[in-house]
């Protein structure tokens, strides 16, 4: 089998790239390790930047997002029993959209199916071959059948544990990583959100986040120890701890209920350079990870897709390799700014096990400066709604 672009990974970044290429008449095949149902069962963040919203519109899959999503013009920052609002539209003239990543992925799968685009599910033993030549190809297996996909380019959209990053020789790659000394315990509950906007809360007991998926589906998180497991926390214990970490008024308004999903996520910052080797290009979690504070994971993957899609469009439509040659440089310039914001916001809101009393005072002063400074709020708003591509 032959295609123009082989896309490894059938998550939102791989599907978005495939759909954008389809709109421009560029052929692709998507290879996914699991089933469609499994991909759609993953619970992920649901705050979309302006840039990602624009890409979904350009791909022709934004209609349901605009109809069912929740535009958010700001967010709330709580510390101890105090709370203030950062107004995105006041500082930037733009907003974010609360719309679940699962729904984004569902819309992209539906569009791919409608377009008749090729997706191979349940692929195994995926191997990138000859990426440093002008005739790359991917080999893989489905069951007992060995397959080969010849192509012009390979897009590695297969996540942190995928094969694409390691296909770049270790002598070429340089990796940067920070592992945070805590995790996030999250639950999903069929309850109305405690507030119309997200609440990021810092307290002496640790961080908490009050988020939502829709008017009757809420997502809540608390900072926890890396040694914890979801089974260590009953629903009642979780709700009690969450109430201790948010302002009293919000705690009193909180509607609790049984969890329908409970999990713990470790936090890390990670970047690999370069994001291109020959005709192999890394996108999203295959190249970088951010802590979930500020919801930049999917959005940063989307910025990679923007640069790669336009590079491929430029190559095929204009016979110009400039975008291909500069893909890694352009993508990484934005990636590092996003990494900085996610690191800063995480450092601002969490309690670290080695913090001194001085460190805690500095953290408090930083939050109060954010509260009192329009310039600081403008900088946060610009990063939260999304830096330009």
PAPAVO-565844 format. One record per residue: residue number from 1; residue in one letter; x, y, z of N, C-alpha, C in turn. Coordinates in steps of 0.1 Angstrom, whole numbers, always signed. Each point is the difference from the previous one (the first is absolute). Example, Ala and Ser with C-alpha at 12.3 -4.5 7.8 and 13.67 -1.06 7.14 Angstrom:
BEGIN
R:i:aa:n_X:n_Y:n_Z:ca_X:ca_Y:ca_Z:c_X:c_Y:c_Z
R:1:A:+132:-57:+78:-9:+12:+0:+9:+12:+0
R:2:S:-4:+11:-7:+9:+11:+0:-8:+11:+8
***
This chain:
BEGIN
R:i:aa:n_X:n_Y:n_Z:ca_X:ca_Y:ca_Z:c_X:c_Y:c_Z
R:1:X:+8:-12:+0:-8:+12:+0:+9:+12:+0
R:2:X:-5:+11:-7:+8:+12:+0:-10:+12:+2
R:3:X:+6:+10:+7:-7:+13:+3:+10:+11:+0
R:4:X:-5:+12:+0:+9:+12:+1:+6:+2:+14
R:5:X:-9:-1:+10:+4:+2:+14:-5:-12:+8
R:6:X:+9:-7:+7:-3:-10:+9:-1:+7:+14
R:7:X:-11:-2:+7:-2:+6:+13:-1:-11:+11
R:8:X:+10:-1:+9:+0:-10:+10:-7:+6:+12
R:9:X:-12:-5:+4:-7:+4:+11:-14:+6:-4
R:10:X:-10:-6:+5:-14:+4:-3:-7:+7:+11
R:11:X:+8:+8:+8:-6:+9:+9:-3:+13:-6
R:12:X:-4:+11:+8:-4:+12:-6:+10:+7:-9
R:13:X:+13:+0:+3:+9:+7:-8:+2:-7:-14
R:14:X:+1:-14:+0:+1:-7:-12:-12:+2:-9
R:15:X:-12:-1:+6:-12:+1:-7:-2:+15:-6
R:16:X:+4:+10:+8:-2:+14:-4:+10:+2:-12
R:17:X:+12:-5:+1:+9:+2:-12:-6:-7:-12
R:18:X:-5:-12:+1:-6:-8:-11:-11:+8:-6
R:19:X:-9:+6:+8:-11:+7:-5:+3:+13:-7
R:20:X:+10:+7:+5:+5:+12:-6:+6:-3:-14
R:21:X:+8:-11:+0:+6:-4:-13:-11:-4:-10
R:22:X:-10:-7:+5:-11:-4:-9:-6:+12:-7
R:23:X:-3:+10:+8:-6:+12:-5:+8:+6:-12
R:24:X:+13:-1:+1:+9:+5:-11:+3:-10:-10
R:25:X:-6:-12:+0:+2:-10:-10:+13:-8:+2
R:26:X:+5:+0:+12:+13:-8:+2:-4:-13:+8
R:27:X:+4:-11:-6:-4:-13:+5:+8:-4:+12
R:28:X:-6:-7:+9:+7:-5:+12:-7:-13:+4
R:29:X:+8:-8:+8:-5:-12:+7:+3:+1:+14
R:30:X:-9:-2:+9:+2:+0:+15:+1:-14:+5
R:31:X:+10:-2:+8:+3:-13:+7:-2:+2:+15
R:32:X:-10:-8:+5:-3:+1:+14:+2:-13:+7
R:33:X:+6:+0:+12:+4:-12:+7:-13:-7:+6
R:34:X:-9:+8:+4:-12:-5:+7:-12:+1:-9
R:35:X:-12:-2:+6:-13:+2:-8:-5:+14:+2
R:36:X:-9:+3:-9:-7:+13:+1:-7:+2:+14
R:37:X:-7:-11:+4:-7:+1:+13:+10:+3:+11
R:38:X:+12:-7:+0:+10:+3:+10:+5:+14:+0
R:39:X:+3:+5:-11:+4:+14:-1:-10:+10:+5
R:40:X:-13:-3:-3:-11:+9:+5:-3:-2:+15
R:41:X:+6:-10:+6:-3:-2:+14:+10:+8:+9
R:42:X:+10:+5:-6:+10:+8:+8:-6:+13:+5
R:43:X:+2:+3:+12:-5:+12:+6:+12:+10:+1
R:44:X:-2:+11:-7:+11:+10:-1:-6:+14:+2
R:45:X:+9:+10:+0:-4:+14:+2:-9:+5:-11
R:46:X:-7:+11:+3:-10:+4:-10:+0:+16:-1
R:47:X:+11:+6:+1:+1:+15:-2:+7:+2:-13
R:48:X:-6:+6:-9:+5:+2:-14:+4:+15:-2
R:49:X:+13:+2:-4:+4:+13:-4:-6:+5:-13
R:50:X:+2:+13:-2:-5:+6:-12:+6:-7:-13
R:51:X:+13:-3:+1:+6:-6:-12:-5:-13:-3
R:52:X:-3:-9:+10:-6:-13:-3:-14:+2:-5
R:53:X:-8:+9:+5:-13:+2:-5:+1:+4:-15
R:54:X:+9:+8:-4:+1:+4:-14:+4:-12:-8
R:55:X:+9:-9:+5:+4:-11:-8:-12:-10:-2
R:56:X:-8:-2:+10:-12:-8:-1:-10:+5:-10
R:57:X:-1:+14:+0:-9:+6:-11:+6:-2:-14
R:58:X:+13:+1:-1:+7:-1:-13:-1:-15:-5
R:59:X:+0:-9:+10:-2:-14:-4:-14:-4:-2
R:60:X:-10:+9:+2:-14:-3:-3:-6:-8:+11
R:61:X:+5:+1:+12:-6:-8:+11:-3:+8:+13
R:62:X:-2:+13:-2:-2:+9:+11:-15:+2:+4
R:63:X:-9:-5:-8:-14:+4:+2:-6:-4:+13
R:64:X:+3:-13:+4:-6:-4:+13:+7:+6:+12
R:65:X:+13:+3:-2:+7:+7:+11:-6:+14:+3
R:66:X:-3:+7:-11:-6:+13:+2:-15:-1:+5
R:67:X:-6:-11:-3:-14:-1:+4:-1:-5:+15
R:68:X:+9:-9:+4:-1:-7:+13:+10:+5:+10
R:69:X:+11:+6:-5:+11:+4:+9:-4:+12:+9
R:70:X:+8:+3:+10:-3:+11:+9:+11:+10:-1
R:71:X:-2:+12:-7:+10:+10:+0:+3:+5:+14
R:72:X:+13:+2:+4:+4:+5:+13:+8:+13:-2
R:73:X:-5:+10:+6:+7:+13:-2:+10:+3:+11
R:74:X:+1:-9:+10:+10:+2:+10:+1:-12:+9
R:75:X:+8:+1:+10:+2:-11:+10:+2:+6:+14
R:76:X:-2:-8:+10:+0:+4:+14:+13:-6:+6
R:77:X:+7:+9:+8:+11:-4:+8:-3:+1:+15
R:78:X:+1:-11:+7:-3:+0:+14:+12:-3:+8
R:79:X:+2:+7:+12:+10:-3:+9:-5:+2:+14
R:80:X:+2:-10:+8:-6:+0:+14:-15:+1:-2
R:81:X:-6:+11:+6:-15:+2:-2:-3:+12:-9
R:82:X:+10:+4:-8:-2:+11:-9:+0:-5:-14
R:83:X:-6:+9:-9:-1:-4:-14:-1:+12:-8
R:84:X:+6:+0:-12:-1:+11:-10:-1:-6:-14
R:85:X:-4:+9:-9:-2:-5:-14:+10:+7:-9
R:86:X:+5:-8:-10:+8:+5:-11:-9:+0:-12
R:87:X:-2:+12:-5:-10:+2:-11:+8:-1:-14
R:88:X:-3:-11:-7:+7:-2:-13:-4:+10:-10
R:89:X:-13:+2:-2:-4:+9:-10:+4:+15:+2
R:90:X:+0:+4:+13:+5:+13:+3:+14:+2:-4
R:91:X:+8:-10:+2:+15:+2:-2:+4:-4:-15
R:92:X:-8:-9:-6:+4:-5:-13:-10:+2:-11
R:93:X:-13:+2:+4:-11:+0:-10:-3:-14:-5
R:94:X:+4:-10:+7:-2:-14:-4:-4:-9:+11
R:95:X:-5:-12:-2:-5:-9:+10:+5:-14:-3
R:96:X:-1:-9:+9:+2:-14:-2:-13:-7:-1
R:97:X:+0:-13:-4:-12:-8:-1:+1:-13:+8
R:98:X:-9:-2:+9:-1:-12:+7:-7:-11:-8
R:99:X:+7:-9:-5:-6:-11:-9:+9:-12:+1
R:100:X:-5:-11:+5:+9:-11:+3:+8:-5:-11
R:101:X:+12:-4:+3:+9:-6:-10:-6:-13:-6
R:102:X:-8:-7:+8:-6:-12:-6:-10:+4:-11
R:103:X:-7:+12:+2:-9:+4:-10:+7:+5:-13
R:104:X:+12:+7:+2:+8:+4:-11:+4:-12:-8
R:105:X:+4:-11:+7:+5:-12:-7:-12:-7:-7
R:106:X:-12:+0:+6:-12:-6:-6:-3:+8:-13
R:107:X:+0:+13:+1:-3:+8:-12:+10:-3:-12
R:108:X:+13:-2:+4:+10:-2:-10:-2:-14:-6
R:109:X:-3:-10:+8:-2:-14:-5:-12:+0:-9
R:110:X:-11:+7:+4:-12:+1:-9:+3:+6:-13
R:111:X:+8:+11:+0:+4:+6:-13:+9:-9:-8
R:112:X:+9:-7:+6:+9:-9:-7:-8:-11:-7
R:113:X:-10:-5:+8:-8:-11:-6:-8:+5:-11
R:114:X:-6:+12:+1:-8:+6:-10:+8:+2:-13
R:115:X:+12:+4:+2:+9:+3:-12:+6:-13:-6
R:116:X:-2:-11:+7:+5:-12:-6:+15:-1:+2
R:117:X:+5:+7:+10:+15:+0:+3:+4:-13:+6
R:118:X:+12:-5:-3:+5:-13:+4:+5:+1:+15
R:119:X:-5:-9:+8:+5:-2:+14:+2:-15:+2
R:120:X:+12:-3:+4:+3:-14:+4:+0:-1:+15
R:121:X:-9:-8:+6:-1:-2:+14:+8:-13:+4
R:122:X:+3:-1:+13:+6:-12:+6:+13:-3:-6
R:123:X:+8:+10:-4:+13:-2:-6:+10:-3:+11
R:124:X:+9:-8:-3:+11:-4:+10:+13:-1:-7
R:125:X:+11:+0:+8:+14:-1:-6:+2:+11:-10
R:126:X:-4:+12:+2:+2:+11:-9:+15:+4:+0
R:127:X:+5:+1:-12:+15:+4:-2:+1:+10:-10
R:128:X:+7:+11:+3:+4:+10:-10:+12:-4:-7
R:129:X:+0:+1:-13:+11:-5:-8:+5:+11:-10
R:130:X:+13:+2:-1:+6:+9:-10:-5:+14:+0
R:131:X:-3:+5:+13:-5:+13:+1:+10:+11:-4
R:132:X:+13:-4:+0:+10:+10:-4:+3:-1:-15
R:133:X:-9:-6:-8:+1:-1:-15:-12:+7:-6
R:134:X:-1:+1:-13:-12:+5:-6:-10:-11:-4
R:135:X:+2:-12:+6:-10:-11:-2:-2:-7:+13
R:136:X:-6:+7:+10:-3:-6:+13:-12:-10:-2
R:137:X:-1:-8:+10:-12:-9:+0:-2:-5:+15
R:138:X:-12:-5:+2:-3:-5:+14:-4:-15:-2
R:139:X:+5:-8:+9:-5:-14:+0:-7:-2:+13
R:140:X:-10:-10:-1:-8:-2:+12:-7:-14:-2
R:141:X:-7:-4:+10:-8:-12:+0:-14:+2:+4
R:142:X:-10:-6:-6:-13:-1:+5:-4:-15:+2
R:143:X:+0:-5:+12:-2:-14:+2:+13:-7:-5
R:144:X:-2:-10:-9:+12:-7:-5:+4:+6:-13
R:145:X:-6:+10:-5:+3:+6:-13:+10:+11:+1
R:146:X:+12:-2:-7:+10:+10:-1:-4:+10:-11
R:147:X:+2:+13:+3:-4:+10:-10:+11:+10:-1
R:148:X:+0:+7:-12:+10:+11:-3:-7:+12:-6
R:149:X:+3:+11:+5:-6:+13:-5:+11:+9:-5
R:150:X:+1:+1:-13:+10:+10:-6:-6:+14:+0
R:151:X:+8:+10:+1:-5:+13:+1:+11:+10:-3
R:152:X:-4:+13:-1:+9:+11:-2:+5:+5:+14
R:153:X:-9:+0:+10:+4:+6:+13:-7:-9:+10
R:154:X:+5:+1:+13:-5:-7:+11:-3:+10:+11
R:155:X:-12:+0:+6:-3:+9:+11:-2:-9:+12
R:156:X:+9:+2:+10:-1:-8:+13:-9:+7:+10
R:157:X:-12:-4:+0:-10:+6:+9:-5:-11:+11
R:158:X:+10:-8:+4:-4:-12:+8:+3:+1:+14
R:159:X:+2:+12:+5:+1:+2:+15:+13:-3:+6
R:160:X:+1:+3:+13:+13:-1:+7:+6:-14:+0
R:161:X:-9:-10:+0:+5:-14:+0:+0:-7:-14
R:162:X:-2:+8:-10:+0:-5:-14:+14:-3:-5
R:163:X:+0:-5:-12:+13:-4:-7:+7:+11:-7
R:164:X:-7:+11:-3:+5:+10:-9:+12:+7:+5
R:165:X:+0:+5:+13:+11:+7:+5:+12:-8:+0
R:166:X:-1:-13:+4:+12:-9:+1:+5:-4:-13
R:167:X:-7:+3:-11:+5:-3:-14:+11:+10:-3
R:168:X:+0:+12:+6:+11:+9:-2:+12:-5:+8
R:169:X:+12:-1:-6:+11:-6:+7:+3:+8:+13
R:170:X:+5:-7:+10:+3:+6:+13:+11:+10:-2
R:171:X:+9:-2:-10:+11:+10:-2:-5:+13:-5
R:172:X:-12:+0:-6:-6:+12:-5:-9:+7:+10
R:173:X:-7:-7:+8:-10:+5:+9:+7:+6:+13
R:174:X:-7:+11:+5:+4:+5:+13:-13:+1:+8
R:175:X:-1:-5:+12:-13:+1:+7:+2:+8:+13
R:176:X:-10:+7:+4:-1:+9:+11:-12:-4:+9
R:177:X:+2:-2:+13:-11:-5:+8:+0:+5:+14
R:178:X:-12:+4:+5:-2:+2:+14:-11:-8:+5
R:179:X:+2:-8:+10:-11:-8:+6:-4:+6:+13
R:180:X:-13:+3:+2:-5:+7:+11:-3:-10:+12
R:181:X:+2:+4:+12:+0:-9:+12:-14:-2:+5
R:182:X:-10:-1:-9:-14:-2:+5:-8:-4:-13
R:183:X:-12:-4:+3:-9:-3:-11:-14:+7:+1
R:184:X:-9:-2:-9:-13:+5:+0:-10:-12:+2
R:185:X:-8:-1:+10:-11:-9:+1:-12:+7:-6
R:186:X:-6:-6:-10:-11:+6:-7:-12:-9:+1
R:187:X:-12:+5:+1:-12:-7:-1:-10:+7:-10
R:188:X:-8:-8:-6:-11:+4:-9:-13:-3:+7
R:189:X:-9:+10:+1:-13:-3:+6:-11:+6:-8
R:190:X:-11:-7:+1:-12:+6:-7:-7:+10:+9
R:191:X:+6:+11:+2:-5:+10:+9:+2:+14:-8
R:192:X:-8:+10:+3:+3:+13:-6:+13:+6:+6
R:193:X:+7:+8:-8:+13:+6:+5:-3:+10:+11
R:194:X:+9:+1:+9:-1:+9:+11:+0:+15:-4
R:195:X:+5:+3:-12:+1:+13:-5:-1:+0:-15
R:196:X:-4:+11:-6:-1:+1:-15:+14:+0:-6
R:197:X:+10:+4:+7:+14:+0:-5:+9:-9:+9
R:198:X:+11:-3:-6:+10:-8:+7:+5:+7:+12
R:199:X:+3:-8:+11:+6:+6:+12:+13:-7:+2
R:200:X:+11:+7:+0:+13:-5:+3:+3:+5:+15
R:201:X:+2:-10:+9:+1:+3:+14:+13:-4:+6
R:202:X:+6:+9:+7:+13:-3:+8:-4:+1:+15
R:203:X:+4:-10:+7:-2:+0:+15:+11:-6:+7
R:204:X:+0:+1:+13:+11:-6:+8:+0:-15:-1
R:205:X:-12:-6:-4:-1:-14:-2:+4:-5:-14
R:206:X:+2:+9:-9:+4:-4:-13:-10:+6:-10
R:207:X:+3:-2:-13:-8:+5:-11:-13:-7:-2
R:208:X:-10:+7:-6:-13:-6:-4:-4:+7:-13
R:209:X:-8:-7:-8:-6:+6:-12:-14:-5:-1
R:210:X:-9:+10:-2:-14:-3:-3:-2:+3:-15
R:211:X:-3:-10:-7:-2:+1:-15:-14:-7:-3
R:212:X:-2:+0:-14:-13:-6:-4:+2:-5:-14
R:213:X:-10:-9:-4:-1:-4:-14:-13:+6:-6
R:214:X:-10:+0:+7:-13:+7:-4:-8:+4:+12
R:215:X:-12:+3:-2:-9:+6:+11:-3:-11:+10
R:216:X:+2:-13:-3:-3:-10:+10:+11:-10:+1
R:217:X:+12:+4:-4:+12:-9:+1:+11:+8:+5
R:218:X:+5:-3:+12:+11:+8:+6:+13:-8:+1
R:219:X:+11:+7:+0:+13:-7:+1:+8:+8:+11
R:220:X:+4:-7:+11:+7:+6:+11:+13:-7:+2
R:221:X:+10:+8:+5:+13:-6:+3:+5:+6:+13
R:222:X:+8:-8:+7:+8:+4:+11:+14:-5:-1
R:223:X:+9:+8:+4:+14:-4:+1:+2:-12:+10
R:224:X:+7:-10:-4:+2:-11:+9:+14:-5:+0
R:225:X:+3:-10:+8:+13:-6:+1:+2:-10:-12
R:226:X:+12:-1:-5:+3:-9:-11:-2:-15:+5
R:227:X:+1:-2:+13:-2:-13:+5:-14:-4:+2
R:228:X:-9:+9:-2:-15:-3:+1:-4:-8:-12
R:229:X:-11:-7:+2:-7:-7:-11:-15:+4:+1
R:230:X:-7:+0:-11:-15:+4:+0:-7:-8:+11
R:231:X:+3:-13:+2:-7:-7:+10:+2:+4:+14
R:232:X:+10:+9:+2:+3:+5:+14:-11:+11:+4
R:233:X:-7:+5:-10:-9:+11:+2:-14:-4:-3
R:234:X:-8:+0:+11:-15:-2:-2:-5:+13:-6
R:235:X:-12:-1:-6:-6:+13:-5:-2:+10:+11
R:236:X:-5:-5:+12:-2:+9:+11:+12:+7:+4
R:237:X:+12:-7:+1:+12:+6:+4:+5:+10:-11
R:238:X:-2:-3:-12:+3:+10:-11:-8:+13:+2
R:239:X:-13:-1:+1:-8:+12:+1:+4:+8:+13
R:240:X:+2:-7:+11:+4:+7:+12:+13:+8:-2
R:241:X:+9:-7:-7:+13:+7:-2:-1:+12:-10
R:242:X:-8:-2:-10:-2:+11:-10:-6:+12:+7
R:243:X:-10:-2:+9:-6:+11:+7:+10:+7:+9
R:244:X:+10:-7:+5:+9:+7:+9:+10:+9:-8
R:245:X:+1:-2:-13:+10:+7:-8:-6:+11:-9
R:246:X:-13:+2:+0:-7:+11:-7:-7:+9:+10
R:247:X:-2:+13:-4:-7:+9:+9:-13:-5:+5
R:248:X:-3:+4:+13:-12:-5:+7:-13:+2:-8
R:249:X:-1:+11:-7:-13:+2:-8:-1:-10:-11
R:250:X:+11:-3:-6:-1:-10:-11:-2:-14:+6
R:251:X:+6:-3:+11:-1:-13:+7:-15:-3:+4
R:252:X:-6:+11:+4:-14:-2:+4:-9:-2:-12
R:253:X:+3:+6:-11:-8:-2:-12:+3:-13:-8
R:254:X:+11:-7:+4:+4:-12:-7:-11:-11:+1
R:255:X:-4:-5:-12:-9:-12:+0:+8:-12:-3
R:256:X:-1:-10:+9:+9:-12:-1:-9:-11:-5
R:257:X:+7:-11:-4:-7:-12:-5:+10:-11:-2
R:258:X:-4:-11:-4:+9:-11:-2:+9:+2:-12
R:259:X:+13:-4:+1:+9:+2:-12:-3:-10:-10
R:260:X:+1:+3:-13:-2:-9:-11:+14:-3:-6
R:261:X:+10:+7:+5:+14:-3:-5:+9:+6:+11
R:262:X:+11:-7:+3:+9:+5:+10:+14:-4:-4
R:263:X:+10:+9:+0:+13:-4:-5:+10:+10:+6
R:264:X:+13:-4:+0:+11:+8:+4:+10:+2:-12
R:265:X:+3:+13:-2:+9:+3:-11:+13:+6:+6
R:266:X:+12:-5:-4:+12:+6:+4:+3:+12:-9
R:267:X:+8:+9:+5:+2:+13:-7:+15:+0:-4
R:268:X:+2:+4:-13:+14:+2:-5:+0:+11:-11
R:269:X:+11:+6:-1:+3:+9:-11:+11:-8:-8
R:270:X:-2:-1:-14:+9:-7:-8:+1:+6:-14
R:271:X:+12:+1:-5:+1:+4:-14:+12:-8:-7
R:272:X:-3:-4:-12:+11:-6:-7:+4:+9:-12
R:273:X:+12:+1:-3:+5:+8:-12:+9:-9:-8
R:274:X:-1:+1:-14:-9:+7:-8:-13:-7:-1
R:275:X:-10:+6:-6:-13:-6:-3:-1:-5:-14
R:276:X:+11:+1:-7:+0:-6:-14:+13:-7:-2
R:277:X:+0:-12:-6:+11:-7:-5:-2:-5:-13
R:278:X:+6:+6:-10:-2:-4:-14:-15:+2:-4
R:279:X:-7:-10:-3:-14:+1:-4:-10:-5:+11
R:280:X:+5:-1:+12:-8:-3:+12:-2:+13:+8
R:281:X:-12:+3:+4:-4:+12:+8:-7:-5:+12
R:282:X:+4:+5:+12:-7:-3:+12:-11:+11:+3
R:283:X:-11:-4:+5:-11:+9:+4:-5:-4:+14
R:284:X:-4:+10:+7:-6:-2:+13:+8:-7:+10
R:285:X:-6:-9:+8:+6:-7:+11:+12:-8:-4
R:286:X:+1:-4:-13:+12:-7:-5:+13:+9:+2
R:287:X:-2:+13:+0:+11:+9:+1:+1:+8:+13
R:288:X:-12:+2:+7:+1:+8:+12:-12:-3:+9
R:289:X:+2:+2:+13:-11:-2:+10:+0:+13:+8
R:290:X:-12:+4:+4:-1:+11:+10:-8:-5:+12
R:291:X:+2:+6:+12:-9:-3:+11:-14:+5:-4
R:292:X:-11:-6:+5:-13:+4:-4:-5:+14:+4
R:293:X:+8:+6:+9:-4:+14:+5:-1:+9:-12
R:294:X:-12:+5:-3:-2:+9:-11:-4:-6:-13
R:295:X:-1:-14:+0:-6:-7:-11:+7:+2:-13
R:296:X:+13:-2:-1:+8:+3:-12:+4:-12:-8
R:297:X:-3:-12:+5:+5:-12:-8:-6:-1:-13
R:298:X:-13:-1:-2:-7:-1:-13:+2:+12:-8
R:299:X:+0:+12:+6:+2:+12:-7:+14:+2:-6
R:300:X:+10:-5:+7:+14:+0:-5:+1:-10:-11
R:301:X:-6:-11:+1:+0:-10:-11:-7:+7:-13
R:302:X:-10:+7:+2:-7:+7:-11:+9:+10:-7
R:303:X:+9:+7:+8:+9:+9:-6:+10:-7:-9
R:304:X:+5:-12:+5:+8:-8:-9:-7:-4:-13
R:305:X:-12:-4:+1:-8:-3:-12:-1:+11:-9
R:306:X:-2:+12:+5:-1:+12:-8:+13:+2:-8
R:307:X:+12:-1:+6:+12:+2:-7:+3:-11:-10
R:308:X:-3:-13:+4:+2:-11:-9:-9:+0:-12
R:309:X:-13:+3:+3:-10:+0:-11:+4:+11:-10
R:310:X:+3:+12:+4:+4:+10:-9:+13:-2:-7
R:311:X:+9:-7:+7:+12:-4:-7:-2:-10:-11
R:312:X:-9:-10:+2:-3:-10:-10:-9:+6:-11
R:313:X:-9:+9:+3:-8:+7:-10:+10:+8:-9
R:314:X:+9:+7:+6:+10:+8:-8:+8:-9:-9
R:315:X:+4:-11:+5:+8:-10:-8:-8:-5:-12
R:316:X:-12:-4:+2:-8:-6:-11:-6:+10:-9
R:317:X:-4:+11:+5:-7:+10:-8:+9:+10:-7
R:318:X:+11:+3:+7:+9:+11:-5:+14:-6:-4
R:319:X:+2:-13:+2:+13:-6:-2:+11:+7:+7
R:320:X:-3:+4:+12:+9:+8:+9:+3:-8:+13
R:321:X:+12:-3:+3:+4:-8:+11:+3:+9:+13
R:322:X:-2:+13:-1:+4:+9:+11:-7:-4:+13
R:323:X:-13:-3:-1:-7:-3:+12:+4:-13:+6
R:324:X:+3:-10:-8:+6:-13:+4:+13:+2:+7
R:325:X:+9:+8:-6:+13:+2:+6:+0:+7:+13
R:326:X:-10:+9:+2:-1:+8:+12:-10:-5:+10
R:327:X:-6:-11:-2:-11:-5:+8:+5:-1:+15
R:328:X:+11:-7:+2:+4:-2:+14:+3:+13:+7
R:329:X:+7:+9:-7:+3:+13:+6:-12:+8:+4
R:330:X:-10:+0:-9:-12:+8:+2:-8:-7:+11
R:331:X:-2:-13:+0:-8:-7:+10:+7:+2:+14
R:332:X:+13:-2:+1:+6:+1:+13:+0:+14:+6
R:333:X:+1:+10:-9:-1:+14:+6:-13:+2:+8
R:334:X:-11:-6:-5:-12:+2:+7:-1:-10:+12
R:335:X:+5:-12:-3:-1:-10:+11:+7:+5:+13
R:336:X:+12:+6:-2:+7:+4:+12:-7:+11:+8
R:337:X:-7:+9:-8:-8:+10:+7:-12:-6:+8
R:338:X:-6:-10:-6:-11:-7:+7:+5:-8:+12
R:339:X:+12:-6:-2:+6:-7:+12:+2:+10:+11
R:340:X:+5:+12:-3:+3:+10:+10:-13:+3:+7
R:341:X:-11:+3:-7:-13:+3:+7:-5:-11:+9
R:342:X:+1:-12:-5:-5:-12:+8:+8:-2:+12
R:343:X:+13:+2:-1:+10:-1:+11:-3:+11:+10
R:344:X:-2:+13:-5:-3:+11:+9:-13:-2:+8
R:345:X:-10:-4:-7:-13:-1:+6:+0:-11:+10
R:346:X:+6:-11:-3:+2:-11:+9:+7:+4:+13
R:347:X:+11:+7:-2:+9:+4:+11:-8:+10:+9
R:348:X:-9:+8:-6:-7:+10:+7:-11:-6:+9
R:349:X:-6:-11:-4:-12:-5:+6:+2:-12:+9
R:350:X:+10:-8:-2:+2:-12:+8:+9:+2:+12
R:351:X:-1:-9:+10:+9:-1:+11:+10:-11:-3
R:352:X:+13:+4:+2:+11:-9:-3:+5:-6:+14
R:353:X:+4:-13:+0:+4:-5:+13:+13:+6:+6
R:354:X:+8:+7:-9:+12:+6:+6:-1:+15:+1
R:355:X:-12:+5:+0:-2:+15:+1:+4:+4:+14
R:356:X:+7:+11:+1:+3:+7:+13:-11:+10:+3
R:357:X:+0:+5:+12:-9:+11:+3:+2:+12:-9
R:358:X:+12:+3:-3:+3:+11:-10:-6:-3:-13
R:359:X:+1:-12:-5:-6:-4:-13:-15:+2:+0
R:360:X:-6:-4:+11:-15:+2:+1:-4:+15:+0
R:361:X:+8:+8:+7:-3:+14:+0:+2:+6:-14
R:362:X:+10:-4:-7:+2:+4:-14:-12:-4:-9
R:363:X:-4:-12:+2:-12:-5:-8:-12:+8:+2
R:364:X:-3:+3:+13:-11:+9:+3:+1:+14:-6
R:365:X:+12:+5:+1:+3:+14:-5:-3:+0:-16
R:366:X:+4:-11:-6:-2:-1:-15:-15:-1:-3
R:367:X:-7:-7:+8:-15:-1:-3:-6:+14:+2
R:368:X:+4:+7:+11:-6:+13:+3:+4:+10:-10
R:369:X:+12:-1:-6:+5:+9:-10:-9:-3:-13
R:370:X:-3:-12:-3:-9:-3:-11:-13:+6:+2
R:371:X:-5:-1:+12:-13:+6:+3:-1:+15:-2
R:372:X:+11:+7:+4:+0:+15:+0:+5:+6:-13
R:373:X:+7:-8:-9:+7:+6:-11:-8:-3:-13
R:374:X:-5:+10:-7:-6:-2:-13:+10:-6:-10
R:375:X:+13:+5:+1:+10:-5:-10:+2:-15:+2
R:376:X:+1:-5:+13:+2:-14:+3:-12:-8:-5
R:377:X:-12:+5:+2:-12:-7:-4:-1:+0:-16
R:378:X:+5:+10:-6:+0:+0:-15:+10:-10:-5
R:379:X:+11:-2:+6:+10:-10:-4:-6:-14:+2
R:380:X:-7:-2:+11:-6:-13:+2:-11:-3:-10
R:381:X:-8:+10:-2:-11:-1:-10:+5:-4:-14
R:382:X:+11:+7:-4:+5:-2:-13:+5:-14:-2
R:383:X:+6:-6:+10:+5:-13:+0:-12:-10:+1
R:384:X:-10:+3:+8:-11:-10:+2:-8:-1:-12
R:385:X:-3:+11:-7:-9:-1:-12:+8:-5:-12
R:386:X:+14:+0:+1:+8:-6:-10:+8:+10:-7
R:387:X:+14:-2:+0:+9:+9:-8:-3:-2:-15
R:388:X:+3:+10:-7:-2:-1:-15:+9:-11:-6
R:389:X:-4:-6:-11:+8:-9:-7:+11:+7:-8
***
